[in-house]
Every structure is written in structure tokens, then in C-alpha cells.
Amino acid sequence: QVQLVESGGGLVQAGGSLRLSCTASGLTFSTSVMAWFRQAPGMEREFVSSSGNNIYYGDSVKGRFTISRDNAKNTVYLQMNSLKPEDTAVYYCAAERYYYTDWRNYRYWGQGTQVTVSS
């Protein structure tokens, strides 16, 4: 019943910007913790950011990425600036009723959107 749908991925040059969106249905969006994770080829899934009672960022994206949400639209956004080739990954939207940084604790996931940053 819960659906998370990501959009906004694509190919950009290093130093460029991209904004990802995730629209949710089937849950009480305003009381849910929404999070972004990413996974590069051959790498473990990595915490990027989350929005709930507080906002958190992974060390690798602090100062460059910004998370925001519009509860009226059931949508969470990830604004990505100053992109680096190391940011290349599939980006996933996730939801849970409590805050976690470990991806294994999240029950609801989108299908992911590819972000590729060229040098």
C-alpha cells in the first residue's frame, strides 16, 4: 500500500546541480521520517540525509546538499549542488516512523533514480 516514487536523476558535469523529488502515498507523510540513501556500483548503501523532528546529513554531503519537504504535496526533495564524480550513484528515497541512519531499519523504499556526475 505504501508507494515512494523518485524522479529528477540524470547526467551532469562536475560542479553542477540537480534536484531529486520523492512523492509518497499510503502513509501519514507529515509524521514520517523521510530519508535519502545512495548506492554506487560495488559499494554499500550510504546515508545521505533525513528529515523528521530534525534534519541530518552524511559527512560526505554536508554543505553541498539540502533536504526539504512539502507535507501538503507528500513530497521530499534533495537539492544537490557542487556535484562531484564521487556522488555518482543510484539515489533511493526511504520512509520510517522513527529516525535511523542505518538503511536496514527502513521498511519503505522507492525504486531509485540514477545520478551520474562526469569529470
Stockholm file with secondary structure:
# STOCKHOLM 1.0

chainA/1-119         QVQLVESGGGLVQAGGSLRLSCTASGLTFSTSVMAWFRQAPGMEREFVSSSGNNIYYGDSVKGRFTISRDNAKNTVYLQMNSLKPEDTAVYYCAAERYYYTDWRNYRYWGQGTQVTVSS
#=GR chainA/1-119 SS CCEEEEECCEEEETTCCEEEEEEEESSCGGGSEEEEEEECTTSCCEEEEEESSSEEECTTTTTTEEEEEEGGGTEEEEEECSCCGGGCEEEEEEEESSCCSSGGGCCEECCCEEEEEEC
#=GC SS_cons         CCEEEEECCEEEETTCCEEEEEEEESSCGGGSEEEEEEECTTSCCEEEEEESSSEEECTTTTTTEEEEEEGGGTEEEEEECSCCGGGCEEEEEEEESSCCSSGGGCCEECCCEEEEEEC
//
